[in-house]
Amino acid sequence: MIVIAHFSDIHVDASPRSRERTSAVMEFLDSLPYAFDAVIATGDLADHGAEAEYTWIREHVLGSRHAVLACPGNHDRRDVFRRVLLGVEPTAPEAPVNQVLRTDGFVLALCDSSVPGKDEGFLEEETLDWLAEELARTPEDVPVFVGFHHPPVTLGIPFVDGLRQFGEERLAALVRRHPNVVALLCGHAHTGAATTFAGRPLLVAPGVVSTSKLPWEQNGGPRDYVYRDESVPALAFHVFDAGRLTTHYRSVPVR
């Protein structure tokens, strides 16, 4: 059995609010009597891409007893993300930040779907080539999870859908060539959701800092699109066992 803990969109800034909500999630994970096979954060870690934000994240998120693997979102800055969180001085500051976790039982490939200076997502050719190589070197009987920040489909939330991942047909073609890709994991939408992409499960982690309102929950006009203090942080647990994937969503109270 493979269990992956998945959270997203912590949007750490200088305010106590985002840090308290993020700390609640990390304290919850650290308190559980379980060693997860992976813990991932799918983007928008820092709200402004500031070094001080990433320094806090390094200490309080990556400092967990679990090894946390993260990818950038549209609020992140690739150069600062790479330098502060990964300890790598970038020779190409704007190059995508792609990472892979390889274990005896599965592979987790986190792709950088961010586009510097823009809010929508896109997988650069460099990233797709990297993912293609990682998939090619993985035996066909080893399950692969592919993660990124932006969902490559519409979710029925107009504000989010306008900022989704575009050029998705290239990713879809690659996924279809590899049946051992068992799921795609993302964030960005600030709501837990489950759909499909290229015939595979596409699982969206809830937002930690806030929750998007669905169109039928909006009462205050076009800018009324998010629950803030009336929502609680949440995360997902993806369980892959005997060829079947199950996702559980869990809310975390802020004390």
Protein Blocks (a to p, Z undefined) as FASTA:
>chain_A
ZZddddehklpafbfklmmmmmmmmmmmmmpccdcfbdcdeejkbfnlpaklmmmmmmmm
mmpmbdcdddddfkbcfklmmmmmnopacfblmbccddddddfkbccddddfbdehiabd
cddfklmmmmmmmmmmpcfklccddddfbdcbdehiaklmmmmcehklmmmmmmmmmmkl
mbdcdehkopacdddeehiacdddddfkbccddfklpcnbjklmbcfklpccddddddde
ehiacddddddddZZ
